[in-house]
Amino acid sequence: MNISEFNYYNNLKNRLAKVHDEINLEKKNCLKTMTNLNQLKNDYDVDSIDQLVS
């Protein structure tokens, strides 16, 4: 493996790590939103998101 191949794979590894972190953050935000929606459904005594919106 020459230096350019090493740099390519190292950059790829770094980009994948960054994407992994972004996915985890998005997952955390989605779970937080879902928790809030469940609480809202409970607060307004509805069974679905559609009922909550209307």
Buried (B, 14 or more C-beta within 10 A) or exposed (E): EEEEEEEEEEEEEEEEEEEEEEEEEEEEEEEEEEEEEEEEBEEEEBEEEEEBEE
